[in-house]
Each structure stands twice: as structure tokens, then as C-alpha cells.
Amino acid sequence: MGAGACAGDPAPAVCPNDAFDACPSSAPTFSGDAAPIIGAHCAKCHVPGGKAEKFPFETYEQIGPFAGDMKLQLETCQMPQAPEPPLTPTQRQAMFGWIACGALND
């Protein structure tokens, strides 16, 4: 597990207003879009032994029920926390799209 900040650090000073609620025509998938982003940006803390181990993000069954919470965290730029890099605009759109389409497991 890499070093980095987890729950408790402040949000970045500027947060993009790019969230949306409509499912895009080219719907992002869990396995192709959301899971790689979650694995790269969330799993450092959301694993057994991590700072957010109460909420492990290793399988869809662990992640799917938290899609609404994830959307709020992304909308307010609470996650991922510094010094971890923020999601790119493309990654943010993929996550918002996956959530807007029902956060389905494909």
C-alpha cells in the first residue's frame, strides 16, 4: 500500500462543477471504467489495513452500495485526498457517468 493521505484531510481549494445526473449515451462500465479508477485512486485507503478500511473497495459488492456517497465525495472534491492527485476530468466524467447510469456491475 502506498503512502498518501486518506480521510481527514481538507478538500482542494478549487473543485470543478462538472457533475451530472443523466446517463450518457456511451455508458461507462464498472469493469472497463470505474474499477480501474477506483483501484488506482481509492484502494490505497479503502483496503484492510488502510485508513478507510471500514469501507473496503476491493469488489463490486463492496463498492456498488457506496455509489451515491462516492458521487457526493467527487462533487465536493473530498476524494481522493491530497497528496493523492485529483481525478482527471476524463476520470471524473467516467465516474459520474457510471453512477448516473445506475452504478451497475457489468
Secondary structure, DSSP 4 states (H G I P E B T S, - for coil): ------TTSPPPS--------SPPSS---IIIIIHHHHHHHTTTTSSTTSTTTTS--SSHHHHGGGHHHHHHHHHTT-SSPTTSPPPPHHHHHHHHHHHHTT----
